Amino acid sequence: MRFAVSSLNPRSDFGAVFHVDDFALAPAERRLFDALNHHQVRFIILGMGAALLEGAPVATQDLDVWFEHVDDERIRQAATDAGGFWISGFGMQPPAFGGDGLDRIDIVLTAHGLNSFDREYEGTISHTVDGVSLRILPLERIIATKRATGRAKDLAQIPALEATVAARAAKGKDSSS
């Protein structure tokens, strides 16, 4: 399983370059996100993939994607355009992408601790990864959803996220003095 990282090489809020070269999107993922953008499907990257793109010193094995409407036919078309397919979900089975290279994309159906999709989308941050524009949930909102979910693994991730927010705030104070 691949770990999510990005080809952005942003400076982390801890002062050093935070190398995220291994987060580069797989070719199939790049095609999928490009097709979703082409079909004007609104989605938000959240979870630790978003935190990583925000400069947090974390790792993840998947990309959590929240769609405005999971029943949007344009998602199926984008998956087809990318060489994959869309399973709309049935019974206890959630929606998912299928096809070579799309296995690390997880579909978020319920974003605990967040506002409506529209309201959260307004506050997203746009990042370009491998030439593809992605809308990313800000760190403060990632912390809110991790806290609201309350799972041990989510709660364990909060200190690293809060440290990144604190380092960013301290850095802002230093540059304004």
HELIX and SHEET records of a PDB file:
HELIX    1   1 ASP A   21  PHE A   23  5                                   3    
HELIX    2   2 PRO A   27  HIS A   38  1                                  12    
HELIX    3   3 GLY A   47  LEU A   53  1                                   7    
HELIX    4   4 GLU A   73  ASP A   81  1                                   9    
HELIX    5   5 PHE A  117  GLU A  122  1                                   6    
HELIX    6   6 LEU A  139  THR A  149  1                                  11    
HELIX    7   7 ALA A  152  SER A  176  1                                  25    
SHEET    1   A 3 PHE A  43  LEU A  46  0                                        
SHEET    2   A 3 LEU A  63  PHE A  67 -1                                        
SHEET    3   A 3 ILE A 105  VAL A 108  1                                        
SHEET    1   B 2 PHE A  85  ILE A  87  0                                        
SHEET    2   B 2 ALA A  96  GLY A  98 -1                                        
SHEET    1   C 2 ILE A 125  VAL A 129  0                                        
SHEET    2   C 2 VAL A 132  ILE A 136 -1                                        
END                                                                             
